[in-house]
Amino acid sequence: MDEAKALTVLIADDDPVICRMLEHALQKRRINALSADSISAVEAALKTGKPDAALIDLVLGQDSGWEALSVLRRHSRIPVILMTGGAVNEETEKDAKLLGAQAVVSKPFEVAEIVRLLSDLFGKFPPPLLPPQA
């Protein structure tokens, strides 16, 4: 990872709690986060935010995460980690690889798992920022 440029990750999920949890965890590690809750929001983020990687839920409200991944691939070749509330099986992993995703994780997941996957893609991140001691 280039130390001069902070990493930016697009989080595409229609669940605001998941988005906030991931944003907080990434920002603690000095990683910028953009959130999108639909395919149109993914497209807008790709045009304005220039993310370095994406976390995409396979269900984006009324939209499909698979379609969001296809849209992303028309604009970018950034690494993608897919998230799903369902079980990850061989077929899901095969489809994910065919569409260019690097990994698929099941919800609920530990934030550390996402950080580890991103770290594997980009190198080690600094330790989380700790709140100031009172």
Contacts in CASP RR format, 6 or more apart in sequence:
PFRMAT RR
TARGET T0000
AUTHOR 0000-0000-0000
METHOD contacts of the structure
MODEL  1
MDEAKALTVLIADDDPVICRMLEHALQKRRINALSADSISAVEAALKTGK
PDAALIDLVLGQDSGWEALSVLRRHSRIPVILMTGGAVNEETEKDAKLLG
AQAVVSKPFEVAEIVRLLSDLFGKFPPPLLPPQA
1 7 0 8 1.000
1 122 0 8 1.000
1 123 0 8 1.000
1 125 0 8 1.000
6 30 0 8 1.000
6 31 0 8 1.000
6 32 0 8 1.000
7 31 0 8 1.000
7 32 0 8 1.000
7 52 0 8 1.000
7 53 0 8 1.000
7 118 0 8 1.000
7 122 0 8 1.000
7 125 0 8 1.000
8 31 0 8 1.000
8 32 0 8 1.000
8 33 0 8 1.000
8 34 0 8 1.000
8 49 0 8 1.000
8 50 0 8 1.000
8 51 0 8 1.000
8 52 0 8 1.000
8 53 0 8 1.000
9 22 0 8 1.000
9 26 0 8 1.000
9 31 0 8 1.000
9 32 0 8 1.000
9 33 0 8 1.000
9 34 0 8 1.000
9 51 0 8 1.000
9 52 0 8 1.000
9 53 0 8 1.000
9 54 0 8 1.000
9 55 0 8 1.000
9 118 0 8 1.000
10 33 0 8 1.000
10 34 0 8 1.000
10 35 0 8 1.000
10 36 0 8 1.000
10 42 0 8 1.000
10 45 0 8 1.000
10 46 0 8 1.000
10 49 0 8 1.000
10 51 0 8 1.000
10 53 0 8 1.000
10 54 0 8 1.000
10 55 0 8 1.000
10 56 0 8 1.000
11 18 0 8 1.000
11 19 0 8 1.000
11 22 0 8 1.000
11 23 0 8 1.000
11 33 0 8 1.000
11 34 0 8 1.000
11 35 0 8 1.000
11 36 0 8 1.000
11 54 0 8 1.000
11 55 0 8 1.000
12 35 0 8 1.000
12 36 0 8 1.000
12 37 0 8 1.000
12 41 0 8 1.000
12 42 0 8 1.000
12 45 0 8 1.000
12 54 0 8 1.000
12 55 0 8 1.000
12 56 0 8 1.000
12 57 0 8 1.000
12 60 0 8 1.000
12 65 0 8 1.000
12 68 0 8 1.000
13 19 0 8 1.000
13 22 0 8 1.000
13 35 0 8 1.000
13 37 0 8 1.000
13 55 0 8 1.000
13 56 0 8 1.000
13 57 0 8 1.000
13 60 0 8 1.000
13 83 0 8 1.000
14 37 0 8 1.000
14 38 0 8 1.000
14 57 0 8 1.000
14 59 0 8 1.000
14 60 0 8 1.000
14 61 0 8 1.000
14 63 0 8 1.000
15 57 0 8 1.000
16 37 0 8 1.000
18 57 0 8 1.000
18 83 0 8 1.000
18 107 0 8 1.000
19 35 0 8 1.000
19 37 0 8 1.000
21 111 0 8 1.000
22 33 0 8 1.000
22 55 0 8 1.000
22 111 0 8 1.000
22 114 0 8 1.000
23 33 0 8 1.000
23 35 0 8 1.000
25 111 0 8 1.000
25 114 0 8 1.000
25 115 0 8 1.000
25 128 0 8 1.000
26 32 0 8 1.000
26 33 0 8 1.000
26 115 0 8 1.000
27 33 0 8 1.000
28 128 0 8 1.000
28 129 0 8 1.000
29 115 0 8 1.000
29 125 0 8 1.000
29 126 0 8 1.000
29 127 0 8 1.000
29 128 0 8 1.000
29 129 0 8 1.000
30 125 0 8 1.000
30 126 0 8 1.000
30 129 0 8 1.000
31 118 0 8 1.000
31 125 0 8 1.000
34 45 0 8 1.000
34 49 0 8 1.000
34 51 0 8 1.000
35 41 0 8 1.000
35 45 0 8 1.000
36 42 0 8 1.000
36 44 0 8 1.000
36 45 0 8 1.000
36 60 0 8 1.000
37 60 0 8 1.000
37 61 0 8 1.000
38 60 0 8 1.000
38 61 0 8 1.000
38 62 0 8 1.000
38 63 0 8 1.000
39 60 0 8 1.000
39 63 0 8 1.000
39 65 0 8 1.000
39 67 0 8 1.000
39 68 0 8 1.000
39 71 0 8 1.000
42 54 0 8 1.000
42 56 0 8 1.000
42 60 0 8 1.000
42 68 0 8 1.000
42 71 0 8 1.000
42 72 0 8 1.000
43 71 0 8 1.000
43 75 0 8 1.000
45 51 0 8 1.000
46 72 0 8 1.000
46 75 0 8 1.000
46 76 0 8 1.000
47 75 0 8 1.000
51 76 0 8 1.000
51 78 0 8 1.000
52 78 0 8 1.000
52 79 0 8 1.000
52 122 0 8 1.000
53 78 0 8 1.000
53 79 0 8 1.000
53 80 0 8 1.000
53 81 0 8 1.000
53 118 0 8 1.000
53 121 0 8 1.000
53 122 0 8 1.000
54 72 0 8 1.000
54 78 0 8 1.000
54 79 0 8 1.000
54 80 0 8 1.000
54 81 0 8 1.000
55 80 0 8 1.000
55 81 0 8 1.000
55 82 0 8 1.000
55 83 0 8 1.000
55 114 0 8 1.000
56 65 0 8 1.000
56 68 0 8 1.000
56 69 0 8 1.000
56 72 0 8 1.000
56 80 0 8 1.000
56 81 0 8 1.000
56 82 0 8 1.000
56 83 0 8 1.000
56 101 0 8 1.000
57 65 0 8 1.000
57 82 0 8 1.000
57 83 0 8 1.000
57 84 0 8 1.000
57 85 0 8 1.000
58 64 0 8 1.000
58 65 0 8 1.000
58 66 0 8 1.000
58 82 0 8 1.000
58 83 0 8 1.000
58 84 0 8 1.000
58 85 0 8 1.000
59 65 0 8 1.000
59 84 0 8 1.000
59 85 0 8 1.000
60 68 0 8 1.000
65 82 0 8 1.000
66 95 0 8 1.000
66 99 0 8 1.000
69 80 0 8 1.000
69 82 0 8 1.000
69 99 0 8 1.000
69 100 0 8 1.000
69 101 0 8 1.000
70 99 0 8 1.000
72 78 0 8 1.000
72 80 0 8 1.000
73 99 0 8 1.000
73 100 0 8 1.000
79 102 0 8 1.000
79 121 0 8 1.000
80 100 0 8 1.000
80 101 0 8 1.000
80 102 0 8 1.000
81 101 0 8 1.000
81 102 0 8 1.000
81 103 0 8 1.000
81 104 0 8 1.000
81 105 0 8 1.000
81 114 0 8 1.000
81 117 0 8 1.000
81 118 0 8 1.000
82 96 0 8 1.000
82 101 0 8 1.000
82 103 0 8 1.000
82 104 0 8 1.000
82 105 0 8 1.000
83 104 0 8 1.000
83 105 0 8 1.000
83 106 0 8 1.000
83 107 0 8 1.000
83 109 0 8 1.000
84 92 0 8 1.000
84 104 0 8 1.000
84 105 0 8 1.000
84 106 0 8 1.000
84 107 0 8 1.000
85 106 0 8 1.000
85 107 0 8 1.000
86 106 0 8 1.000
86 107 0 8 1.000
87 106 0 8 1.000
88 104 0 8 1.000
88 105 0 8 1.000
88 106 0 8 1.000
92 104 0 8 1.000
93 104 0 8 1.000
96 103 0 8 1.000
96 104 0 8 1.000
102 117 0 8 1.000
102 121 0 8 1.000
103 117 0 8 1.000
105 113 0 8 1.000
105 114 0 8 1.000
105 117 0 8 1.000
115 125 0 8 1.000
118 125 0 8 1.000
119 125 0 8 1.000
END
